[in-house]
Each structure stands twice: as structure tokens, then as C-alpha cells.
Amino acid sequence: MAKQPNKKRKKRKTKKEITELLLNLFRDQSSSLLSLKQIYNQLDLKTHPQKMLCRDIVDDLVKDDYLVERNKRYTLNRRGVILTGTFQRKSNGKNSFLPEDGGEPIFVAERNSGHAMNNDKVRIAFYARKQNRSPEGEVIEIIERANDTFVGNLEVTKSYAFLVTEDRTLANDIFIPAENLKNGKTGDKAIVRVVEWPQKAKNPIGEVIDILGRAGENTTEMHAILAEFGLPYVYPKQIEQLADQISDTIPEEEYKKRVDYRNVTTFTIDPKDAKDFDDALSVQTFKNGDSEVGVHIADVTHYVKEGDTIDQEAEKRGNSVYLVDRTIPMLPERLSNFICSLRPNEEKLTYSILFRFNNKKELVNSRIERTIIKSDQRFSYEEAQQRIETKEGSYSKEIILMHELAEKLRESRFQKGAINFDRVEVNFNLDENGKPLGVFFTQSKEANRLIEEFMLLANRTVAEKIGKVPKNQKPKVFPYRIHDLPDPDKLDTLSEFIARFGYKIRTSGGQAAISSSINKLLHEIQGKKEENLIETISIRTMQKARYSTYNIGHYGLAFEYYTHFTSPIRRYPDMMVHRLLTRYLNGEASASEKKYEDLCDHCSEMELIASNAERASIKYKQVEFMSDQLGNEFDGVISGVTEWGIYVEVNENKCEGMIPIRDLDDDYYILDEKNYCLRGRRKNKVFALGDPIKIKVASANLEKKQLDFALVNSKDRN
């Protein structure tokens, strides 16, 4: 049999040829982000050796700054010699610059910082790239100061003083001339503004803005936390005076314009120490077996007009701030705790969503009305829970009916893909001076879920009313509460990680399928030793919810449309929603998209700041509580692993501290980020996230809000 002629082999591309093809590809697609797979396809690279050669060339082009890598995708580096971006200061001098275009951080040595402060908007000049060295730059202009005030303790001499701060972004104390002291004394906690930082001076020069009080006193420290986050710690007197002029008498014309719900059974259910009652629920049953639940929300915007002085202050604050021992309200107390608060036995103006259920407890319809209500009773969550459990007490029949309706709504929500993260809330028993005497935890029970489900339903209903329009119509501008899909890379990492424990989740498919598998996982790990670990990592795969006029739905709740309508006393977005809802129900034109998107961004930012301040106050009280426990031993669980140490959460009180890496002196430990652990190089000893661990309290630093733990019985670990 005659031999078949050899097929002509396709000539292998050389390194030079692939390089030229790559350069042309990125020049032609200069604004594209391309993955390696997309690059291989476009260059027609089929064999493994050719792909590996291409990958090596791409790595070289990144090192040479020709390409920029972003989340395993590559694009042409279009940076010039001068860049604009954000300066990030570190007290150890390892400052960095974050370019506006989102590229990689650039190192800025302290000698080249131009005394830029943390988060300042600056221009830098790029230095020539040294071989095998990270890119480096020098600040040449400070465009906009981000923050020029600092909180710390005063150290005063006869002719000058220093503000000593624990701010990790400021390497040097602030020098204060005697004339700028405002009678501050050593040991006072103060707010100081940096007024100048001469080029050759080691220390910035400042002036005292306010004396908060003696360091260590409870109110001083709580005000200091607020000031550190740029939050107000007192309400402006002139705005409180304006609020005092607002009449609490309901005008006669309002009775004619509104639906009267004063004779329908109505009550509030809130935390026992609450004073600002945003929402009330009414319930009534009809002869045919149907029932109606009314969600009545304080009509704040009837009293606070858009653009007035009180509104401007509320907008600036964005939300109320809840610290461990106090509330810093968004609105003046006369409005938040008196006129607008839905207090029992007082007639109140409300914005209401009325839900009709049939005798099978199925939601039939809803309608939106301006109403007048009169709450019959104020319940704490504990009192409402007691009625659900015992079926006894005033209004127990009505509460049980609403509980049954709420549980059905909840069941439906989870069937459609909502995710069930149920986190424990840390609380403190405080004495009259704010000192923590004990720690206790609250978890969501049926009474909490009752309120939660009806608030979720009201928020969703309002969002659908404005956002759901026929296909050929454009929805009007409206603030939504949005929550994006989980990060795919983080979801893959979670899937790989839980596989070693024998668990599985879906990482692809529809939203309901993925959410259902996460809920199944959270149920399966309950009571297992890995519960804390897996729940922590699962939460980290989720995106943060925020406000936007661009609706993408709310993944965690499995709602296509969702907004915040139910808390206008304590959240500015809810006031925005009330105003726009009224505007659109009156048939008026759509509002300005830019105006409301800017407001959404501002409110999202203020929400994050308030959350961080709340956490700081909890951390302060935890450290204060544990300062009386020095030397005591506790069982805990590893709650975090970093290159500088192990974070441990104490089981009995949820207080978190750190075992510094320097104290793990039996080996040289390497951080294994992928497996969330520290691993000993010689003995292979492992400290992994979620591991049980025994510690003793080594030190408690209130200034730094920092607990240091020491490992107990480390020799017994295997």
C-alpha cells in the first residue's frame, strides 16, 4: 500500500512573531480588557507550548508597563508621565498612590510625599522604572485635601503642645502653638485642624477646633469616635430651634385629604429602648375571611420640605448613627422622637401601603395611601414574641395573624432565591457612666421576622410601583436599594474551599439555583465546628448593598425591584423616595437623574461611615470590658489570619483580639491566603480560620481599640 504524503505542518510562531501580534492586538483594541483565553483565540494559538510562550510574553509586557493587569485581564497602559489619583498615607512611610484609571498602586516614599495627607487628591510624576522594582512616583501637586482634622490626646508644655494621635496614617504628632490651644490641657482629648505643613518641617502645625473632654470618659470617647469618622456629635442649636417652631397640631385640611385609619387596630413593635418609631402595623379582618395589613410609615416629608434648613442638615448626615450607648439622629429630636414618631394614643400623619390577603393567607392586592393613624399600643420585640409563643396578652390574636402571614411571605421569598444570613448582634449592659458590666447577644426571632417581612414587602411594593413599566416606556428616576450578584471568582474560591469539608454549592446557573445551594450550605453547617469559618467566607463572597438610580435588583433578597421607604426618620434615602413617590403619583415629570444618583452615592458613603463608627464603638466597649480580664483564659475561634498575626473571637462574649505573629515563636509562619491559614515552614503547624483555640488576655489598649491575646497550650497543638 502506497504511503500517504505527510500533511504540511503549520509553522510554529516564534517569540518575536507572537510579540508583534500582541503589540498590534493591544494597539487595535486599546480600550479593551482581554483575558488570556481571548488573547489565545484572537492570535489563533492552539497548542499548549504556544499558549505558554504567549503568557510569558504578556507577563513581560506587564513588567515593562506596556500592559496593565486588572482581575486577570489585560489592557494597554495609557499612562503618561504625570498621573492624577488618590494618595494613601501610612505611618510607617510606605505610602501609595491609586491612579484614577484604576491601575495598580504606585509606591511613594515619605521623602517624596510633599506632605500629602491620607486620601488627598494629588498629581504625581512617574519615576523611571528600575529593573525588578515596583513603580515609584513623587507628589508634585495636592489638588484637594480629603481631611485636615485629627483626634487625639493633648500633651501641653508652657509655650506649645502636641496632639498625639493613634491615626495609622500619620507618622508624626501635630505641633500646636500655645495661642492655638483653646485652653486645652494635658490629658484632654481634642479635635485639631492641620493649618500648614512647611516643606522642611517634621511635624504638621495645627490649631484646636474643639476640646471633647478628658480622655477615658465615656462621652468624650464616644464623641471622639464620631469625630474620627467626620460625623457630627452634637445637633446644631439653630436647627433644633427651627424644629421647635414646627406645630404638632394636624391641620384640618389634612383630615379631609387622607384616609382615616384611627379606628383600625394599630400598634408598633420596636427594640425596647427605641424612641423614634418609624413604622406601625394595622390589621383588620373582613366578613369573607380576607384580612388587611397596613404598613404605616411616618410622613416625615410633610414636615420637612425639600431644600429647607432641616432638610439640608438631614441630607448632609444621610442617616442616624447608632453607637453602643447613644443615637446621633438625622433629624432634630422634636421631629424624630415626638412629632413624627408613631407614639401610642397620638394621632399621626402617615404614608401607608395597605395589603389585602385572602382566607388562604395569599396576597391579593395592595394600594398606597396618605393616612392618619392612632397607634393603640407600643410593643417591644420581647413583648410581641411572648404573645406569639404563649398566644396570651393584649392584641395576641392580631399579632399571631400577622405572624402567620409574615411566615408565608418569608417562605415564598426563600423559595425564589433569597439568602438567609442570620448574624448575632452584640449588646452591652452598661452602668450609669457607660462602663460595660456584661455582654449579651440578640438573635432574630419570630417577632423580628414579622416586622422584617412587612417592611420588605412595603419597600418592594413601592419600588415596583415606580420601576415596573411597560416595555416601551422608560421608568422614571427613582432611588433603588441594589445588591449585585456575588463575585464569580470569590464564589469559585468558596466552592473549592468547602469541598475539603465535603460540601458543595452551585457556582453557575440561575440566581435561584445558586442562592438555594448557598442556603442549603448554611443549613448543613449549623452546629458543625466549621460553621463559623464557612459562614464568614460565604458572607465575604457577597457584594455590598448600596443606593442607585440604576436598578439591577437586589440579589440577597431575590427582588427584581427594591427600595428603602420604611424608615424616613433615620434614613435620608427614604425621604427621597417619599418625595418622588408623591411627585409621580401626582403625574409629574421625571426628576433629574444626575441629582439623585449623586444623592444615592452620598447616602451610600454615609451609610458605610456610620457602620464603621458603630463597629468602632462596639470595639471600644469590648476592649474596655476585657481590660478587667487581663490574664484570664478563654476559649475562642480563629476569626482572621493575616501576615501580622491571628485574630481570635472569644466564644462567650464575641470580643476579638489578636495574637501577634512575633509571639508565635516556635516556627517561621507563612500566610496561605487561598486556604485562610498560617502554616509553619518547618513543623507544618497550621492556624486556620475557624479553628478552636485557647487564649489568655495579654493587654487591652483603649486608645488603639486593640486587644492582644497570648496563645495557651501551644505545645499541645498538632
GIKA-V33197 format. One line per field, one symbol per residue. phi: phi as a letter, one per 40 degrees, with the letter a starting at -180 (. if undefined). Layout:
phi: ???
//
This chain:
phi: .cccccccccccccdcccccccccdcccbcbcbbcdcccdcccfcbccdccccccccddcccccgcbbcbfgbbaccbcccbbbibcbcbccgccabbcccgcccbcbcdcbcffccdgccbbbbccccccgbccbabcbaccaccabbbbabcbbbcbaabccbbccbbcbcccbcdcbcfgcbdgccbbbcccaaddcccbcbbbccacchcdgcdcdcccccccdcgccbbcddccccccccccccccdcccccbccbcbcdaabbadcccbbccbbbbaabbccgcbbbbbbbdcccccbcdgccccccccccgacbbcdbabbccbddcccbbccccccgbcbcbbbbbbbbcccgcccaaabacbbbaccabbcdccccccccbgbhcfcccccdcccccccccdccccchcbbcbccbcbbcbcccgcccabbbbbcbdcccdcdccccccccccccdcccbddcbccccacbcbaccccdccccccdccccccgbbbcbahcdccccccccccccccdgcccdccccccccccccccabacccbgbcccgbcbaabbcbccbbcdccccdccdcdcccgcccccccdccccccccccccccccccccccccdccccccccbdgcbacabcbabbcbibcbbcccbgcbbbccdcccccabcbcbccbfabbccccgcbbbdgccabbbccabbcccfbbbbbcbfccccb
//
